[in-house]
Amino acid sequence: MIVDVHAHLDHPDIEKRIDEVILNAKNAGVKLIVTNGINHATNVKSLLLSKKYDIIKCALGFYPQDALKKEVGSGEYPLALAEEHIDDEINFIEKHKNDIIAIGEVGLDYQNGHDKETQKDAFLKIINLAKTLDKPLIIHSRKAEEDVITMLEENHAKKVVLHCFCGKKSLVARASKNGWSFSVPTNIVRAENFQLLVKEVPLSQLLTETDAPYLSPFKEKKNEPAFIVETIKKIAEIKQMETEEVENILYMNFQRLFL
């Protein structure tokens, strides 16, 4: 029972071959894929995908706006940007609370965005929304790991998934002590920082993700949910456990947090 808790199935690299991607995932034993929105346009697409495909659940989110503008400008995420307001999107997410499994992708980004106070104001509203709706938060924390952890602690967030967490060892320990979860991407097969994270964090606090179409385990291929099996194999190797046992525990971790 394999789960991808963080993918971007609305991305053009996947959307144009979505039926093939879904079939590949099912053939690989993937039970469920959580597609994550990053602004209003992708939130709408995520909702539509979750209604069309039984394997897809959606998380609605709001990526730090100044960081998203830079990524879109660089070609990282080719989508049309509109002038958006966090309060409007929060109302949209709340309206669709019964259609979502989590709130994400949300968080702070100090690498591609520099308006820290505006980012923090938006993130605080999202943390409070997640508490009100009793939904897990799927967190982006690029070059902002300590501020993310501090804000989550100060506002008593409980259901937290730290996506692709790249903070230093002391911050990993701090987040782990809080009982939060870490979603491990498929490029763990060659990324030493994620291998070290898996060594440090109890298996009971790990989840699997692709961030598809990014962070592929295969340099020559775009990432997709079917490749989650590579993460599971690597986690089993690091934890010195059988792959089937690791897969079962990871699925139980997902059920405990999301269902």
Secondary structure, 3 states (H helix, E strand, C coil): CEEEEEECCCCHHHHCCHHHHHHHHHHCCEEEEEEECCCHHHHHHHHHHHHHCCCEEEEECCCCHHHHHHHHHHCCCCCCCCCCCHHHHHHHHHHCHHHCCEEEEEEEECCCCCCHHHHHHHHHHHHHHHHHHCCCEEEEEECCHHHHHHHHHHCCCCCEEEECCCCCHHHHHHHHHCCCEEEECHHHHCCHHHHHHHHHCCHHHEEECCCCCCCCCCCCCCCCHHHHHHHHHHHHHHHCCCHHHHHHHHHHHHHHHHC
